[in-house]
């Protein structure tokens, strides 16, 4: 399978996340006194877990310690069409705990962090189950099982996406309402689209040297009220106070 354009960056990040050494595997900082070169700390746990089939399931740290090689992502499905979900304000990321088997497929897949959308979680699960890996190997080149973390992200609000740059006020209201309903522990201002647009404007103000002028913006609540009164106006215009 070929990787969809929108999935390439996501999966590249996934590979980095999959096999990043845990803190315990990092090289300890050198001491100020004359001491032997710093040694690598032992893995935690030191020994691999034993799977249901009796085979050991290693961590990335344990594989490095054994002198083996880590798995690599070989292929993944095309990015699905999420238009219907995006129109309902649904977006987010899902993080899965998986075991990459000797056969190069994901096993024991469980949701570590949910997007809080069953539909989006199911799409992420399908991508994980259909992904193919070059399996990890021991020092003799024999394939082995390894634990990994596989993040999948489906962001409607992303720089360069038409859904974000061309967002209208009515869609902003749908998007932020979905965020508030599904993440009640977060403040409304933590909605991703709001953070992105205000962050971009802040960065632009720093770059152009017009910090005070560019940050003289309406509050989140004011933008919501503006959008309710002008649902067909561009979201960016409401943020800039120019509906």
Secondary structure, DSSP 8 states (H G I E B T S, - for coil): ----HHHHHHHHHHHHHHH---GGGSB----SSS-----B---SSSS-EE-TTS-EEE-HHHHHHHT-B--EEEE-------HHHHHTT--EEEEEEEEE-TTSSEEEEEEEE--S-HHHHHHHHHHHHH-EEE-EE-TTS-EEEEEEEEEEEE-SS-TT-HHHHT-BHHHHHHHHHHHHHH-TTS-GGG-HHHHHHHHHHHHHHHHHT-HHHHT----HHHHHHHHHH-TTSBHHHHHTT--
